[in-house]
Amino acid sequence: MGRGAEVLAGLGVDAQAALAREEAKGEAGEVVAVPVGRDGVDTVLLAGVGDGSPRSLRRAAAAVARRAKSGKSLATTLVSGRDDVALRAVVEALGLASYKFTRQSDYKPARLRRVSLVVDDPRAARP
């Protein structure tokens, strides 16, 4: 069982049922929201990663960041079990998709303030 499956099982989320209900195809950037309301988690976002390439992971991470922008924090398993190139792709996409340019004088900062990446080995991900 991978890290993502462990997290979902711990929250009592039946990902297969949610994906079937929404007729999800797993395409990069496709996101299915599952309400949870348990253990401090409001919603789980199931993201399609397509072929798992860095390009597909960027699309998935950007879609997740856009869907999560109204929340205060986000934790993702998109990089769990993946290499450094995938980690970099996801981090770049999360940052770019979260960026908001405005010239308005009444600027309102984004609510999303923290992103946590669930990885297999945190020490290996630091560099």
RODO-2510 file (C-alpha; in nm, 4 decimals, decimal comma):
residues 127
     n   res          X          Y          Z
     1     m     0,0000     0,0000     0,0000
     2     g     0,1465     0,3373    -0,1053
     3     r     0,1532     0,6516     0,1091
     4     g    -0,1503     0,7990    -0,0651
     5     a    -0,3529     0,4839    -0,0070
     6     e    -0,2463     0,4827     0,3589
     7     v    -0,3603     0,8422     0,4046
     8     l    -0,6958     0,7738     0,2368
     9     a    -0,7540     0,4585     0,4414
    10     g    -0,6740     0,6491     0,7606
    11     l    -0,9358     0,9090     0,6723
    12     g    -1,1934     0,6508     0,5728
    13     v    -1,2038     0,7678     0,2106
    14     d    -1,3097     0,5153    -0,0528
    15     a    -1,1191     0,6584    -0,3465
    16     q    -1,2352     0,3921    -0,5909
    17     a    -1,6012     0,4692    -0,5210
    18     a    -1,5465     0,8466    -0,5490
    19     l    -1,3574     0,8142    -0,8759
    20     a    -1,6194     0,5782    -1,0204
    21     r    -1,9021     0,8107    -0,9132
    22     e    -1,7362     1,1036    -1,0933
    23     e    -1,6349     0,8864    -1,3905
    24     a    -1,2763     1,0035    -1,3474
    25     k    -1,0290     0,8973    -1,6120
    26     g    -0,7039     0,9810    -1,4305
    27     e    -0,6019     1,2433    -1,6821
    28     a    -0,3380     1,4912    -1,5709
    29     g    -0,5055     1,7831    -1,3967
    30     e    -0,8371     1,6082    -1,3373
    31     v    -0,9434     1,6622    -0,9746
    32     v    -1,2207     1,4953    -0,7753
    33     a    -1,3118     1,6482    -0,4374
    34     v    -1,4264     1,4193    -0,1556
    35     p    -1,5672     1,5826     0,1611
    36     v    -1,4156     1,4308     0,4762
    37     g    -1,4615     1,6462     0,7882
    38     r    -1,2405     1,4213     1,0016
    39     d    -0,9049     1,4509     1,1797
    40     g    -0,8726     1,8175     1,0805
    41     v    -0,9218     1,7395     0,7115
    42     d    -1,2133     1,9069     0,5354
    43     t    -1,1676     1,7736     0,1847
    44     v    -0,9525     1,5229     0,0001
    45     l    -0,8613     1,6104    -0,3569
    46     l    -0,7947     1,3087    -0,5775
    47     a    -0,5786     1,4241    -0,8668
    48     g    -0,5199     1,2481    -1,1952
    49     v    -0,1521     1,2296    -1,2851
    50     g    -0,1849     1,0954    -1,6384
    51     d     0,1310     0,9125    -1,7392
    52     g     0,3196     1,0346    -1,4293
    53     s     0,5698     1,2352    -1,6342
    54     p     0,7004     1,5661    -1,4940
    55     r     0,4721     1,7524    -1,7359
    56     s     0,1671     1,5566    -1,6172
    57     l     0,2649     1,6037    -1,2533
    58     r     0,2920     1,9797    -1,3112
    59     r    -0,0620     1,9832    -1,4512
    60     a    -0,1892     1,7762    -1,1574
    61     a    -0,0148     1,9929    -0,8957
    62     a    -0,1362     2,3153    -1,0568
    63     a    -0,4938     2,1869    -1,0640
    64     v    -0,4713     2,0855    -0,6976
    65     a    -0,3294     2,4264    -0,5983
    66     r    -0,6108     2,6061    -0,7801
    67     r    -0,8773     2,3851    -0,6158
    68     a    -0,7197     2,4279    -0,2702
    69     k    -0,6718     2,8060    -0,2823
    70     s    -0,9647     2,8742    -0,0501
    71     g    -0,8201     2,6476     0,2205
    72     k    -0,5551     2,7435     0,4753
    73     s    -0,3292     2,4457     0,4180
    74     l    -0,2709     2,1636     0,1750
    75     a    -0,0961     1,8308     0,2121
    76     t    -0,0273     1,6232    -0,0951
    77     t     0,1056     1,2775    -0,1747
    78     l     0,1678     1,3654    -0,5419
    79     v     0,5431     1,3132    -0,4975
    80     s     0,5322     1,0061    -0,2768
    81     g     0,7385     0,7285    -0,4353
    82     r     0,8695     0,9576    -0,7095
    83     d     1,2165     1,0866    -0,7962
    84     d     1,3799     1,4300    -0,7595
    85     v     1,2653     1,5451    -1,1042
    86     a     0,9036     1,4747    -1,0114
    87     l     0,9460     1,6501    -0,6767
    88     r     1,0805     1,9597    -0,8467
    89     a     0,7986     1,9583    -1,1042
    90     v     0,5326     1,9410    -0,8334
    91     v     0,6924     2,2093    -0,6163
    92     e     0,7308     2,4483    -0,9107
    93     a     0,3714     2,3941    -1,0211
    94     l     0,2333     2,4440    -0,6706
    95     g     0,4229     2,7703    -0,6384
    96     l     0,3336     2,9037    -0,9804
    97     a    -0,0340     2,8084    -0,9572
    98     s    -0,0588     2,9727    -0,6148
    99     y     0,0885     3,3020    -0,7374
   100     k    -0,1514     3,5882    -0,7910
   101     f    -0,0573     3,9182    -0,9515
   102     t    -0,2706     4,2205    -0,8839
   103     r    -0,2445     4,5961    -0,9105
   104     q    -0,5375     4,6522    -0,6818
   105     s    -0,4814     4,8731    -0,3787
   106     d    -0,7080     4,6526    -0,1663
   107     y    -0,4935     4,3410    -0,2112
   108     k    -0,6211     4,0360    -0,0262
   109     p    -0,3561     3,7725     0,0452
   110     a    -0,4316     3,4163    -0,0521
   111     r    -0,5787     3,1955     0,2192
   112     l    -0,3553     2,9023     0,1271
   113     r    -0,0507     2,9614     0,3452
   114     r     0,1091     2,6196     0,3855
   115     v     0,1739     2,3220     0,1602
   116     s     0,3120     1,9957     0,2968
   117     l     0,4558     1,7308     0,0691
   118     v     0,4211     1,3722     0,1856
   119     v     0,7359     1,1908     0,0746
   120     d     0,8830     0,8492     0,1424
   121     d     1,2151     0,9815     0,2793
   122     p     1,2172     1,3453     0,3964
   123     r     1,5985     1,3502     0,4206
   124     a     1,6338     1,2506     0,0556
   125     a     1,3889     1,5232    -0,0526
   126     r     1,5724     1,8119     0,1175
   127     p     1,8412     1,8763    -0,1472
***
